[in-house]
Amino acid sequence: MSVTGVIPLRIEVFHASKYGNGANVAEEIKTELAAKGHQVSVHHMKEVKPKQLPQADLYIFGSPGRIGKPIGLARRFLKNVILPSGTKYAIFSTEAPAQPDKKTGKMPTPEEIAKWQRIKPIMDELLKGKGLVKVGDMTVHVVNLKGPLEENWQRTVEEFVAKID
Ligand SMILES: Cc1cc2nc3c(=O)[nH]c(=O)nc-3n(C[C@H](O)[C@H](O)[C@H](O)COP(=O)(O)O)c2cc1C
């Protein structure tokens, strides 16, 4: 048992941050989970072989959005992940808010946004296809295309951590 009374878990976090926003989110996840007594490591996906992940109780995968999908590195990584069926996972994405159409100035409808924001659904498809079991997800928004993260983003991370802990 840890100081907070929880059974400490070994948690591995993998992200594919390009501009640093997702890397900050991953570090905040680590800080908050570590404060609850868990053992957490953070890795960039480019530094790890997806077929040889370290053993853990829970895996957290994060990706920035690219034209409605996870960034290419994250798609390839998740396609190649080898983990035993039944392994627990959670995901997070960093996403830019929907923009008005440049010509018409009109905001996209919720249906149009859903069609283009398939970042988390695609991550889930890849992982559930391997028999992994989802325990949580989160989206953290960036203010502009390359960041920074929205105000009070740590609050979003706090809520995510509270659900998966
Ligand atoms: C070429 C390009 C395409 C993008 N497409 C999307 C998108 O389809 N959906 C979205 O939410 N964000 C999109 N973004 C914004 C990214 O979500 C944002 O750059 C990212 O979350 C920042 O995270 P990072 O700092 O960890 O790389 C795009 C950004 C770029 C540069």
Ligand as a Chemical Component Dictionary entry (heavy atoms), coordinates in Angstrom:
data_LIG
# 
_chem_comp.id                   LIG 
_chem_comp.type                 NON-POLYMER 
_chem_comp.pdbx_formal_charge   0 
_chem_comp.three_letter_code    LIG 
# 
loop_
_chem_comp_atom.comp_id 
_chem_comp_atom.atom_id 
_chem_comp_atom.alt_atom_id 
_chem_comp_atom.type_symbol 
_chem_comp_atom.charge 
_chem_comp_atom.model_Cartn_x 
_chem_comp_atom.model_Cartn_y 
_chem_comp_atom.model_Cartn_z 
_chem_comp_atom.pdbx_ordinal 
LIG C1  C1  C 0 -1.029 19.908 -40.247 1  
LIG C2  C2  C 0 -1.835 19.878 -38.986 2  
LIG C3  C3  C 0 -3.080 19.251 -38.988 3  
LIG C4  C4  C 0 -3.852 19.229 -37.816 4  
LIG N1  N1  N 0 -5.066 18.588 -37.848 5  
LIG C5  C5  C 0 -5.795 18.553 -36.709 6  
LIG C6  C6  C 0 -7.042 17.863 -36.675 7  
LIG O1  O1  O 0 -7.498 17.300 -37.659 8  
LIG N2  N2  N 0 -7.727 17.855 -35.522 9  
LIG C7  C7  C 0 -7.273 18.477 -34.410 10 
LIG O2  O2  O 0 -7.948 18.458 -33.397 11 
LIG N3  N3  N 0 -6.100 19.130 -34.390 12 
LIG C8  C8  C 0 -5.363 19.176 -35.511 13 
LIG N4  N4  N 0 -4.147 19.837 -35.499 14 
LIG C9  C9  C 0 -3.701 20.482 -34.277 15 
LIG C10 C10 C 0 -2.999 19.495 -33.378 16 
LIG O3  O3  O 0 -3.980 18.838 -32.623 17 
LIG C11 C11 C 0 -1.994 20.181 -32.477 18 
LIG O4  O4  O 0 -0.913 20.628 -33.257 19 
LIG C12 C12 C 0 -1.473 19.216 -31.444 20 
LIG O5  O5  O 0 -2.498 18.797 -30.595 21 
LIG C13 C13 C 0 -0.392 19.794 -30.623 22 
LIG O6  O6  O 0 0.141  18.744 -29.843 23 
LIG P1  P1  P 0 1.716  18.527 -29.726 24 
LIG O7  O7  O 0 2.284  19.826 -29.237 25 
LIG O8  O8  O 0 1.844  17.481 -28.664 26 
LIG O9  O9  O 0 2.253  18.107 -31.019 27 
LIG C14 C14 C 0 -3.370 19.860 -36.643 28 
LIG C15 C15 C 0 -2.107 20.480 -36.648 29 
LIG C16 C16 C 0 -1.340 20.491 -37.793 30 
LIG C17 C17 C 0 0.015  21.160 -37.765 31 
# 
loop_
_chem_comp_bond.comp_id 
_chem_comp_bond.atom_id_1 
_chem_comp_bond.atom_id_2 
_chem_comp_bond.value_order 
_chem_comp_bond.pdbx_ordinal 
LIG C1  C2  SING 1  
LIG C2  C3  SING 2  
LIG C2  C16 DOUB 3  
LIG C3  C4  DOUB 4  
LIG C4  N1  SING 5  
LIG C4  C14 SING 6  
LIG N1  C5  DOUB 7  
LIG C5  C6  SING 8  
LIG C5  C8  SING 9  
LIG C6  O1  DOUB 10 
LIG C6  N2  SING 11 
LIG N2  C7  SING 12 
LIG C7  O2  DOUB 13 
LIG C7  N3  SING 14 
LIG N3  C8  DOUB 15 
LIG C8  N4  SING 16 
LIG N4  C9  SING 17 
LIG N4  C14 SING 18 
LIG C9  C10 SING 19 
LIG C10 O3  SING 20 
LIG C10 C11 SING 21 
LIG C11 O4  SING 22 
LIG C11 C12 SING 23 
LIG C12 O5  SING 24 
LIG C12 C13 SING 25 
LIG C13 O6  SING 26 
LIG O6  P1  SING 27 
LIG P1  O7  DOUB 28 
LIG P1  O8  SING 29 
LIG P1  O9  SING 30 
LIG C14 C15 DOUB 31 
LIG C15 C16 SING 32 
LIG C16 C17 SING 33 
# 
